[in-house]
Amino acid sequence: MPPILQIQNLQKTYASGLSALADVNLEIARGEIFALLGPNGAGKSTLINIICGIVTPSGGTITVDGHDIARDYRQARATIGLVPQELTTDAFETVIKTVSFTRGLFGLRRDPAHIERVLRDLSLWEKRDSRMMQLSGGMKRRVLIAKALSHEPRLLFLDEPTAGVDVELRQDMWRLVRRLRDQGVTVILTTHYIEEAEEMADRIGVIRKGRIILVEEKAELMRKLGRKQLTLQLAEPLSALPPALIDRGLELGSEGRELVYTYDSQAERTGITRLLNDLTQAGLSFTDLQTRQSSLEDIFVGLMRERA
Amino acid sequence: MSRMNWPAVRAIYVFEMHRFLRTATQSILAPVISTSLYFVVFGAAIGARMNTVDGVPYGLFIVPGLMMLSLLTQSITNASFGIYFPRFAGTIYEILSAPISPVEVVLGYVGAAASKAIIIALIILATAALFVPLRVEHPFWMLAFLLLTAVTFSLFGFVIGLWADGFERLQMVPLLIITPLTFLGGSFYAIEMLPPFWQTVSLANPVVYLISGFRWSFFGRADIGIAASLGMTMLFLVLCLGAVTYIFRTGYRLKS
């Protein structure tokens, strides 16, 4: 089976001369949750809009489930559900009508049972006869998701799904995404909330200035770049490291009041036991200790700084 | 799956007709009231002092012109608003990302706009029947002209809706071009009532051909030969189709 999404040498230069995407290559496997991270203006939405047929690419090829998005646009688009970033809705339409409308656009016969299921899943069933303009922002976001799910897509794009969304909806959304994945739906989400990617994604891509600078399994990424630090507050400040502790990944901080040990938390031997033994041997005593794991956010900030 | 996506055409059509029905009171009441006013003013007040035009009582004579006037403005405003509004509100993303061909998009929007315009024209005809004894000599041709004109001008409206980048522009064409052309196109008079010079000028007005052909289907007589009327209507239809095709091929105003 072909990958659900394959992007080769994709380029986009807008009429204004702005180069939004430069030579993007990406392959997404069936059933994975992929998070595309990047600062504002990095090209996340442009990439999604090209795949979905809203923006015309300047070069390159994209296939969705083996279908070229230009030549076999019907098959390609029928596979895709899109939840856009902007809350754009038909203000005067009712929830159920606007959701059913989308199903029709995608060429599917009416299926009230499926629409009801989707609306119930998103806690929208009670609101089905409300007009869009009567809904809160969070509810509108739910309706946009319902529209995308109305035609049973196998590849779902969530463009900044939790921007300006309350905690409850965010958790609902995460549950929903996992349920969809269990049903075999591939989910691609863009976000600049790193916790979201950390919470949900199987793989993470980082895009910056129109280029994908990194694609990695989340666990691998965390492992590779995920360093842990142990900080020990010393009872008596030190002016220099005792000779026995030099070259052990230790640093002296806070004018000799702290010892900072950096280690790989995933490694088989972290060296902590030995370190603590050695410290006792060296006659050092400490009053407190903390450990801190670098989050995806630290990694991300580090990456952006590195490439700046 | 390269066959037609009929559910999509239906979805757009139903959506658009629903928008029409939501505002049914103003959509239907407005043409009824304005038609009645025309009959009171032109038919009763002025028509009573006028002889027949071309053997047709004046009140009856203005019926085809009145229908055309509404048909043109309704076709254009419905179609232009229908496609402009999703562009304005941003919901156009759904149309662009759906597995729909341009033909299907046009069928949905233009089909609905033309349907609405025809319904309103028929309401005007029914209202007119309350004021004057109607007669339609060529009912088939009357319906054919109705359909052809509605489709042509709905296509024209669709082009305007794609071109417009504000509500003012949307209003501009019907208000500044169509209404004057219709009034000067013989809605309320026969072209031969004009001085010779203005008769010649009138021949440059495309609406003259539409009204003349339409009036022929009612009374069996016209300012201009029926073939010329039909030909001009078809020509305009082809021009509009060409414009729409060009727009979709280039993605003009739809895609960046």
Interface residues (C-beta under 8 A of the other chain):
Chain A: Y14 A15 C52 G53 I54 V55 T56 Y73 R74 Q75 A76 R77 A78 I80 L82 P84 E86 T88 T89 D90 A91 F92 E93 K97 S100 F101 T102 R103 G104 L105 F106 G107 L108 R109 K147
Chain B: M1 S2 N5 W6 P7 A8 R10 A11 I12 V14 F15 H18 R19 R22 A89 G90 T91 Y93 E94 I95 L96 S97 A98 P99 I100 S101 G251 K255 S256
